[in-house]
Amino acid sequence: MPDELQAPGAQAAETSSEFLDSLMDTELYSIGAYFCDEHPELVDEVVARSEEIERRGLNVYSRASEVTVEEGFETLLTGLAVRYYKAVAG
């Protein structure tokens, strides 16, 4: 339908829908969706740990938790992915 024939706001809604669809087409979204589907019992824990890593910093968290920096980073990334997925998917 030509733009001039669309109801007011229809184009904005279409653009918004396209944008939200594009957010779901990312690797971060896929990681979050997979983790939530496969490990629903761990979602709250991984989000809490990732928030702790953000507050304390990756090196400090890794030393205090006696995990490698790589393991800490994976936890951080998974927590971010879960929060991203939940924010987009609702």
C-alpha distances in whole Angstrom, upper triangle without the diagonal:
4,6,8,7,7,10,13,14,11,10,14,14,12,14,17,17,16,19,21,21,22,25,26,26,29,33,34,32,33,37,36,35,37,40,39,39,42,44,43,46,46,43,45,48,46,44,47,49,46,46,50,49,47,50,53,51,51,55,56,55,56,59,60,58,60,57,56,53,51,51,51,48,46,47,45,42,42,42,39,37,38,37,33,32,33,31,28,29,30
4,6,5,7,10,12,14,11,10,14,15,13,14,18,18,17,20,22,22,23,26,27,27,30,34,35,33,35,38,38,36,39,42,41,41,44,46,45,48,48,45,46,49,47,45,48,50,47,47,50,50,47,50,53,52,52,55,57,55,56,60,60,59,61,58,57,54,52,52,51,48,47,48,46,43,43,43,40,38,39,38,34,34,35,33,29,30,32
4,5,5,9,9,11,9,7,11,13,11,12,15,16,16,18,21,21,22,25,26,26,29,33,34,32,34,37,36,35,38,41,40,40,43,45,44,47,47,43,45,47,45,43,46,48,44,44,48,47,45,47,50,49,49,53,54,53,54,58,58,57,59,56,55,52,50,51,49,46,46,46,44,41,41,41,38,36,37,36,32,32,33,30,28,29,30
4,6,8,9,11,11,10,13,15,14,15,18,19,20,22,24,24,25,28,30,30,33,37,37,35,37,40,40,39,42,44,43,43,47,48,47,50,50,46,47,50,48,46,49,50,47,47,51,50,48,50,53,52,52,56,57,56,57,61,61,60,62,59,58,55,54,54,53,50,49,49,47,44,44,44,41,40,40,39,36,35,36,33,31,32,33
4,7,9,11,10,10,14,15,14,16,19,19,20,22,24,24,26,28,30,30,33,37,37,35,37,40,39,38,41,44,42,42,46,47,46,49,49,46,47,50,48,46,49,51,48,48,51,51,49,51,54,53,54,57,58,57,58,62,62,60,63,60,59,56,54,55,53,50,49,50,47,45,45,44,42,40,40,39,36,35,36,33,30,31,32
4,6,8,6,7,10,11,11,13,15,16,17,19,21,21,23,25,26,27,30,34,34,32,34,37,36,35,38,40,39,39,42,44,42,46,46,42,43,46,45,42,45,47,44,44,48,48,45,47,51,50,50,54,55,53,55,58,58,57,59,56,56,53,51,51,50,47,46,46,44,42,41,41,38,36,37,35,32,32,32,30,27,28,28
4,6,5,8,10,10,11,14,15,16,18,19,21,22,24,25,27,28,31,35,35,32,34,37,36,35,38,40,38,39,42,44,42,45,45,41,42,46,44,41,44,46,44,43,47,47,45,47,50,49,50,54,55,53,54,58,58,56,59,56,56,53,52,51,50,47,46,46,44,42,41,40,38,36,36,35,32,31,31,29,26,27,27
4,6,7,8,10,11,13,14,16,17,19,20,21,23,25,26,28,30,34,34,31,34,37,35,34,38,40,38,39,42,43,41,44,44,40,41,44,43,40,43,45,42,41,45,45,42,44,48,47,48,52,53,51,53,56,56,55,57,55,54,52,50,50,48,46,45,45,42,40,40,39,36,35,35,33,31,30,30,27,25,26,26
4,6,5,6,9,10,10,12,14,15,16,18,20,21,23,25,27,31,30,28,30,33,32,31,34,36,34,35,39,40,38,41,40,37,37,41,39,36,39,41,38,37,41,41,39,41,44,44,44,48,49,47,49,52,52,51,53,51,51,48,46,46,45,42,41,41,39,36,36,35,32,31,31,29,27,27,26,24,22,23,23
4,5,5,6,9,10,10,12,14,15,16,18,20,21,23,26,29,29,27,29,32,31,29,33,35,33,34,37,39,37,40,40,36,37,41,39,36,39,41,39,38,42,42,39,42,45,44,45,48,49,48,49,53,52,51,53,51,50,48,46,46,45,42,41,41,39,36,36,35,32,31,31,29,27,26,26,24,21,22,22
4,5,5,6,8,10,10,12,14,15,16,18,20,21,24,28,28,26,28,31,30,29,32,34,33,34,37,38,37,40,40,36,37,40,38,36,39,41,38,37,41,41,38,41,44,43,43,47,48,46,48,51,51,50,52,50,49,46,44,45,43,40,39,39,37,35,35,34,31,30,30,29,26,26,26,23,21,22,23
4,5,5,6,9,10,10,12,14,15,17,19,20,22,26,26,24,26,29,28,27,31,32,31,32,35,36,35,38,37,34,35,38,36,33,36,38,35,34,38,38,35,37,40,40,40,44,45,43,45,48,48,47,49,47,46,44,42,42,41,38,37,37,34,32,32,32,29,27,28,26,23,23,23,21,18,20,20
4,5,5,6,9,10,10,12,14,15,17,19,21,25,24,22,24,27,26,25,28,30,28,29,33,34,32,35,35,31,33,36,34,31,34,36,34,33,37,37,34,37,40,39,40,43,44,43,44,48,47,46,48,46,45,43,41,41,40,37,36,36,33,31,31,30,27,26,26,24,22,21,21,19,16,17,18
4,5,5,6,9,10,11,12,14,16,17,20,23,24,21,23,26,25,24,28,30,28,29,32,34,32,36,35,32,33,36,34,32,35,37,34,34,38,38,35,38,41,40,40,44,45,43,44,48,48,46,49,46,45,43,41,41,39,37,36,36,34,31,31,30,28,26,26,25,22,21,22,20,17,17,19
4,5,5,6,9,10,11,13,15,16,18,22,22,20,22,25,24,24,27,29,28,29,32,33,32,35,35,31,33,35,33,31,34,35,32,32,36,35,33,35,39,37,38,41,43,41,42,46,46,44,47,44,43,40,38,39,37,34,34,34,31,29,29,29,26,24,25,24,20,20,21,19,16,17,19
4,5,5,6,9,10,11,13,15,17,20,20,18,20,23,22,21,25,26,25,26,30,31,29,32,32,28,29,32,30,27,30,32,29,29,33,33,30,33,36,35,35,39,40,38,40,43,43,42,44,41,41,38,36,36,35,32,31,31,29,27,26,26,23,22,22,20,17,17,18,15,12,14,15
4,5,5,6,9,10,11,13,15,19,19,16,18,22,20,19,23,25,23,24,27,29,27,31,30,27,28,31,29,27,30,32,29,29,33,33,31,34,37,36,36,39,41,39,40,43,43,42,44,41,40,38,36,36,35,32,31,31,29,26,26,25,23,21,21,20,17,16,17,15,12,12,14
4,6,5,6,9,10,11,14,17,18,16,18,21,20,19,22,25,24,24,28,29,28,32,31,28,30,32,30,28,31,33,30,30,34,33,31,34,37,35,35,39,40,38,39,43,43,42,43,40,40,37,35,35,34,31,30,30,28,26,25,26,23,21,22,21,17,17,18,16,13,14,16
4,5,5,6,9,10,12,16,16,14,16,19,18,18,21,23,23,24,27,28,27,30,29,26,27,30,27,25,28,30,27,27,30,30,28,30,33,32,32,35,37,35,36,40,40,39,41,38,37,34,32,32,31,28,27,28,26,23,23,23,20,18,19,18,15,15,16,14,11,13,15
4,5,5,7,9,11,14,14,11,14,17,16,15,19,20,19,20,24,25,24,27,26,23,24,27,25,22,26,27,24,25,28,28,26,29,32,31,31,34,36,33,35,38,38,37,39,36,35,33,31,31,30,27,26,26,24,21,21,20,18,16,16,15,12,12,13,11,7,9,11
4,5,5,7,10,13,14,11,13,16,15,14,17,20,19,19,23,24,23,27,26,23,25,28,25,24,27,29,26,27,30,30,28,31,34,32,32,35,37,35,35,39,39,37,39,36,36,33,31,31,30,27,26,26,25,22,21,21,19,16,17,17,13,12,14,13,9,10,13
4,5,5,7,11,12,10,12,15,15,15,18,20,20,21,23,25,25,28,27,24,26,28,25,24,27,28,25,26,29,28,26,30,32,30,30,33,35,33,34,37,38,36,38,35,34,31,29,29,29,26,24,25,23,20,20,21,18,15,17,17,13,13,15,14,10,12,15
4,5,6,10,9,7,10,13,12,12,15,17,17,18,21,22,22,25,24,20,22,24,22,20,23,24,21,22,25,25,23,26,29,27,27,30,32,30,31,34,35,33,35,32,31,28,26,26,25,22,21,22,20,17,17,17,14,12,13,13,9,9,12,10,7,9,12
4,6,9,9,6,8,11,10,10,13,15,14,15,18,20,19,23,22,19,21,23,21,19,23,24,21,22,26,25,24,27,30,28,27,31,32,30,31,34,35,33,34,31,31,28,26,26,25,23,21,21,20,17,16,17,14,11,12,13,10,8,11,11,7,8,12
4,7,9,7,8,11,12,11,13,16,17,17,19,21,21,25,24,21,24,25,22,22,25,26,23,24,28,26,25,29,31,29,28,31,33,31,31,35,36,33,35,31,30,28,26,26,26,23,21,22,21,17,17,18,16,13,15,15,12,11,14,14,11,12,15
4,5,5,6,9,10,11,12,14,16,17,18,20,21,24,22,19,22,23,20,19,23,23,20,22,25,23,22,26,28,26,24,28,30,28,28,31,32,30,31,28,27,25,22,22,22,19,17,19,17,14,14,15,13,10,13,14,10,10,14,13,11,13,16
4,5,5,6,9,10,10,12,14,15,16,18,19,22,20,18,21,21,18,18,21,21,18,20,23,21,21,24,26,24,22,25,27,25,25,29,30,27,28,25,24,22,19,19,19,16,14,16,15,11,11,14,12,9,12,13,11,10,14,15,13,14,17
4,5,5,6,9,10,11,12,14,15,16,17,20,17,15,17,18,15,14,18,17,14,17,20,18,17,21,23,21,19,23,25,22,22,26,27,25,26,23,22,20,17,17,17,14,12,13,12,8,8,10,8,5,8,10,7,8,11,12,11,12,15
4,5,5,6,9,10,11,12,14,15,15,19,17,14,17,18,15,15,18,19,16,18,21,20,19,23,25,23,22,26,27,25,25,29,29,27,29,25,25,23,21,20,20,17,15,15,14,11,10,11,10,6,8,9,6,5,9,10,8,9,12
4,5,5,6,9,10,10,12,14,15,18,17,15,18,19,16,16,20,20,18,20,23,22,22,25,27,25,23,27,29,26,26,29,30,27,29,25,25,23,20,20,20,18,15,16,16,12,11,13,12,8,9,12,10,8,11,13,11,11,14
4,6,5,6,9,10,11,12,13,16,14,12,15,16,13,13,17,17,15,17,20,19,19,22,24,22,20,23,25,22,22,26,26,24,25,21,21,20,17,16,16,14,11,12,12,9,7,10,9,6,7,11,10,8,11,13,13,13,16
4,5,5,6,9,10,10,11,14,12,9,12,14,11,11,15,15,13,15,18,18,18,21,23,22,20,24,25,22,22,26,26,23,25,22,22,21,18,17,17,15,12,12,12,9,7,8,8,4,4,7,7,5,8,10,10,10,12
4,6,5,6,9,10,10,14,13,11,14,16,13,14,17,18,16,19,21,21,21,24,26,25,24,27,28,25,25,29,29,26,28,25,25,24,22,20,20,18,16,15,16,13,10,11,12,8,7,10,9,6,8,11,10,9,12
4,6,5,6,8,10,13,12,11,15,16,13,14,18,18,17,20,22,21,22,25,27,26,24,27,28,25,25,28,28,25,27,23,24,23,20,18,19,18,14,14,16,13,10,12,13,10,9,12,12,9,12,15,14,13,15
4,5,5,6,7,10,9,8,11,12,10,11,15,15,14,17,19,19,20,22,24,23,21,24,25,22,22,25,25,22,23,20,21,21,18,16,16,16,12,11,13,11,8,9,11,9,7,11,12,10,11,14,15,14,15
4,6,5,5,8,8,6,10,12,10,11,14,15,15,17,19,20,20,23,25,24,23,26,27,24,24,27,27,24,25,23,24,23,21,19,19,18,15,14,15,14,10,10,12,10,7,10,11,9,9,13,13,11,13
4,6,6,10,10,10,13,15,14,15,18,19,18,21,23,23,24,27,28,28,26,29,30,27,27,30,30,26,28,25,26,26,24,21,22,21,18,17,18,17,13,14,16,13,10,14,14,11,12,15,15,13,14
4,6,9,9,10,13,14,13,15,18,18,18,21,23,23,24,27,28,27,25,28,29,25,25,28,28,24,26,23,24,24,22,19,20,20,16,15,18,16,13,14,16,14,12,15,16,14,14,18,18,16,18
4,5,5,7,10,11,10,12,15,15,16,18,20,20,22,24,25,25,23,26,26,23,23,26,25,22,23,21,22,23,20,17,18,18,15,13,16,15,12,12,15,13,11,14,16,14,14,18,19,17,18
4,5,5,8,10,10,12,14,15,16,18,20,21,22,24,25,26,24,27,27,24,24,27,26,23,25,23,24,25,23,20,20,20,17,15,17,17,13,13,15,14,10,13,15,13,12,16,17,15,15
4,6,7,8,10,12,13,14,16,17,19,20,22,23,24,25,24,27,26,23,23,26,24,21,23,21,24,24,23,20,19,21,18,15,17,18,14,13,17,16,13,15,18,16,15,18,20,18,18
4,6,5,6,9,10,11,12,14,15,16,18,20,21,22,20,23,23,19,19,22,21,18,20,18,20,20,19,16,16,17,14,11,14,14,11,10,14,13,11,13,16,15,14,17,19,18,18
4,5,5,6,9,10,11,12,14,15,17,19,20,21,20,23,23,19,20,23,22,19,21,19,21,21,20,17,16,16,14,11,12,13,9,8,11,11,7,9,12,11,10,14,16,15,15
4,6,5,6,9,10,11,12,14,15,17,18,19,19,22,21,18,19,22,20,18,21,19,22,21,21,18,16,17,16,12,13,14,11,9,12,13,9,10,14,13,12,14,17,16,15
4,5,5,6,9,10,11,12,14,15,16,17,17,19,19,15,16,19,17,14,17,16,18,18,18,15,13,15,14,10,11,13,11,9,12,13,11,12,15,16,15,17,20,19,19
4,5,5,6,9,10,10,12,14,15,16,14,17,17,14,14,18,17,14,16,14,16,16,15,12,11,12,10,7,8,10,7,5,9,10,8,10,13,13,13,16,18,18,18
4,5,5,6,9,10,11,12,14,15,15,18,18,14,16,19,18,16,19,17,18,17,17,15,12,13,12,9,8,10,8,5,7,9,7,7,11,12,11,13,16,16,16
4,6,5,6,9,10,11,12,14,14,17,16,13,15,17,16,14,17,16,18,17,18,15,13,14,14,10,10,12,11,8,10,13,11,11,14,15,14,16,19,19,19
4,5,5,6,9,10,10,11,11,14,13,9,11,14,12,10,14,12,14,14,14,12,9,11,11,7,7,11,10,7,10,13,12,12,15,17,16,18,21,21,21
4,5,5,6,9,10,10,10,13,13,10,12,15,14,12,15,14,15,13,13,11,8,9,9,6,4,7,8,5,7,10,10,10,12,14,15,16,18,20,20
4,5,5,6,9,10,11,14,13,11,13,16,15,14,17,16,17,15,16,15,11,12,13,10,8,11,11,8,9,12,12,10,13,16,15,15,18,20,19
4,5,5,6,8,9,12,10,8,11,13,11,11,14,14,15,14,16,14,10,12,13,10,9,12,13,10,12,15,15,14,17,19,19,19,22,24,23
4,5,5,5,6,9,8,6,8,11,11,10,13,12,13,11,12,11,8,9,11,8,7,10,12,10,11,14,15,14,16,19,19,20,22,24,24
4,6,5,7,11,10,9,12,14,14,14,17,16,16,13,15,14,11,10,13,11,8,11,13,10,10,14,15,13,15,18,18,18,21,23,23
4,6,9,11,10,9,12,14,13,14,17,17,18,15,17,17,13,13,16,14,11,14,16,13,13,17,18,16,18,21,21,20,23,25,25
4,7,8,6,6,10,11,10,11,14,14,15,13,16,15,11,13,15,14,12,15,17,15,15,19,20,18,21,23,23,23,26,28,28
4,6,6,6,9,10,11,12,14,13,13,10,13,13,10,10,13,12,10,13,16,14,14,18,19,18,20,23,23,23,26,28,28
4,6,5,6,9,10,10,12,10,10,7,9,10,6,7,10,10,8,11,14,13,14,17,18,18,20,22,23,24,26,28,28
4,5,5,6,9,10,10,10,9,6,10,11,8,9,13,13,12,15,17,17,17,20,22,22,23,26,27,27,29,31,32
4,5,5,6,8,10,10,11,9,13,13,10,12,15,14,13,16,18,17,18,22,23,22,24,27,27,28,30,32,32
4,6,5,6,8,8,10,8,11,10,7,10,12,11,10,14,15,14,16,19,19,20,22,24,24,25,28,29,29
4,6,5,6,5,6,5,9,8,6,9,11,10,11,14,15,15,17,19,20,21,23,25,26,27,29,30,31
4,6,5,7,8,8,12,11,10,12,15,14,15,18,19,19,21,23,24,25,27,29,29,30,33,34,34
4,6,8,10,11,14,13,11,14,16,14,15,18,19,19,21,23,24,24,26,28,29,30,32,33,33
4,6,9,10,12,10,9,12,14,12,13,17,17,16,19,21,21,22,25,26,26,28,30,31,31
4,7,9,12,10,9,13,14,13,15,18,18,19,21,23,23,25,27,28,29,31,33,34,34
4,6,8,6,7,10,11,10,12,15,15,16,18,20,21,22,24,26,27,28,30,31,32
4,5,5,6,9,10,11,12,14,15,17,18,20,21,23,24,26,27,29,30,31,33
4,5,5,6,9,10,10,12,14,15,16,18,20,21,22,24,26,27,28,30,31
4,5,5,6,9,10,10,12,14,15,16,18,20,21,22,24,25,27,28,29
4,5,5,6,9,10,11,12,14,15,16,18,20,21,23,24,26,27,28
4,5,5,6,9,10,11,12,14,15,17,18,20,21,23,24,26,26
4,5,5,6,8,10,10,12,14,15,16,18,20,21,22,24,25
4,5,5,6,8,10,10,12,14,15,16,18,20,21,22,23
4,5,5,6,9,10,11,12,14,15,16,18,20,21,22
4,6,5,6,9,10,11,12,14,15,16,18,20,21
4,5,5,6,9,10,10,12,14,15,16,18,19
4,5,5,6,9,10,10,12,14,15,16,17
4,5,5,6,9,10,11,12,14,15,16
4,5,5,6,9,10,10,12,14,15
4,5,5,6,9,10,11,12,14
4,5,5,6,9,10,10,11
4,5,5,6,9,10,10
4,6,5,6,8,10
4,5,5,6,8
4,6,5,5
4,6,5
4,6
4
